[in-house]
């Protein structure tokens, strides 16, 4: 009896559960059928059923238009000195005196500090003495050359004198010879005595001896002249050698002098001393070499400053030299107008950013290195064919690459068309080329006559579409 009662209660509970499930299932089916028949009001895509077949979807359409793309690149930046030069010691020495401290304004060429290098000063004096010695040697050689020139002129005069004597001796020789020969012929006839003839012969022989003597003197004078000429040439060569030695001595002296000039550390331009490290009197300093070397001073140019901005990779194509820029300095609460003066062209491979620099004049010296700024670079890309950004869709990923496409409206259907695009300003995108229908490799430029769906999202290739009358 008790068992039968339990079985009856169990059967009633199972029946109640099945009835509940049946009711819930019917309600869900009704809800589903009601949702499927609900219209999609408020959407740019509208569709209606007709005999169970899909009808054309009403869409907004656009055509490529020539417009100017504008973009404002806003990035934080910092102020840097237009020039910042660390001053190192070129030579080793002791600081004899320092003239400036941090914050001091300096002019180009002002002495910042002086070094004492005793051994180099002594070497410079020695080189100076060698120069003076070389100059004395040249003077001596030139005086010797002058004496040699005088001697040569004297020898040449003697040669001329000897040659004149030879002419006289030769004339005398000819006269005496002629006289002797004439008397000798007359003497053969017995008209003249032998003594007269002998006397004439002696006169002729004396004239001949005199001529030979004069010839010897001429040769001697020629030899003396040649010797004087040789001595003159030697003295001239000595002058050339002495001048070469002097030139070497001067160059050695000038080299030491040039190095010694590094004992004075000077300002490279008008500016302000921003750092001074270990520049104390009597401190021994060495040439600054190596990455860890610290400069004695740092001088910054302050009449102009650089605004350095890191431009993200996505905006690199927009930024170029000449772009207008506005720079707001937070600490001063002021904004300054300028333009992009230069860019690094290439990107930092770690940060993927491009360095852009804006030059600003700083007549009031209110812009200081290290200040934080907010820079806005205004860029334009004029007269380009554009489409709304919503008309272009992207497919792909980093590994496979990205493909841009739009849906062109051709004969009442949405035709998916691959395309190549340029820059975009967040609202419009520059369109460059589209794929030729039926081809996978041929491309052609956009003409501006293409009819394109204004919204690429939600469309499928080959879907029947109908342009919205308000956008035709």
Protein Blocks (a to p, Z undefined) as FASTA:
>chain_A
ZZmmmmmmmmmmmmmmmmmmmmmmmmmmmmmmmmmmpccehiabdcddeehiacdddddd
ddddddddddddddddddddfbdcddddfbdcddfbdfbdehiacdehiafbdcddfklm
mmmmmmmmmmmmmmmmmmmmmmmmmmmmmmmmmmmmmmmmmmmmmmmmmmmmmmmmmmmm
mmmmmmmnomacfklmmmmmmmmmmmmmmmmmmmmmmmmmmmmmmmmmmmmmmmmmmmmm
mmmmmmmmmmmmmmmmmmmmmmpccdfbdcddfbdehiaghiacdddedjklccfbdcdd
fkbccddddddfklmmmpcghiacddddfklopacddddfbdehiacfklopacdddddd
dfkopacghiacddddddddehiacddfklpcceddfknopaddddddeehiacdddddd
dddehlaccdfbdcdehiakbccddehlaccdfblghpaehiacdddfklZZ
